[in-house]
Amino acid sequence: MARTPEELMDGLLRTADAALGDAFSAVLYGSMVRGDFVPGRSDLNLLLIARPLTAERLRALGPALAAFEREGQTPPLLFDETEWHRAADVFPIEITDMRLAYRVLRGADPLAEHLVAPGDLRRALEHEWRGKVLRLRQDFAAHLDLPDSLGQAIARSAGSVRVLLRTTLVLAGRTPPADDTALVEEAAILSGAPASPPRPRVLAAALAHRRDPSWSCSPAAFEGYLTAIEQLTRFVDHFHAGET
């Protein structure tokens, strides 16, 4: 019988309580906290930080973690407390996005004072945006006459693009809207694109169809999506912390 995300989370916490006692923190973040979790499409995002995270403790957590994979969910992020305190410079996007919507389930709040340097965030965002552009150009050229393949390419990228949109707005000193349409419109204005269709509409449609492998996308719509990603990449490339 399939287990719900709540059951998976409760199972992990019970196992961690038994295996780690009070020597850990657990954090729920992302869509379940924002209130836009979609079963079958959204990830159950959990962070677990142990003091310390030993091989013995990993073995104890194993059965609960294996349940995540059986249910098609990504297992929690697992950190040793010492390495977590040194992770902000290498995971600036992930930590920035966590801080936007999270709830502490166990232990101390590991995000309360875990600040990301704007320079680290900008470099990481440029890397991710440029990677998206390169991959989407390949997809566009290779599948120009295959709307189903173009739709699948966007569906694969849209979830991470959503994170990049939120964290790009944070870089620019803005609060990301919870609504996807408002998020896209705000990002379009930020990057210099017109706030009216077609580009914001294409981006909003992409977010709505994230992880939807049945979606077909016309070449014109895909080109609009690629153009919007290119424009956001240029914005981040030229952005300097403290400047708009």
Buried (B, 14 or more C-beta within 10 A) or exposed (E): EEBEBEEBBBBBBEBBEEBBEEBBBBBBBBBBBBEEBEEEEBBBBBBBBBBEBEEEBEEBBEEBBEBBEEBEBEBBBBBBBEEBEEBBBEBBBBBBBBBBBBEBBBBEEBBEEBEBEBEBBBBBBBEBBBEBBEBBEEBBEEBEEBBEBBBBBBBBBBBBBBBBBBBBBBBBEBEBBEEBBEBBBBBBEBBEBEEEEBBBBBBBBBBEBBBBEEBEBEBEBBBBBBBBBBBBBBBBEEBEEEEE
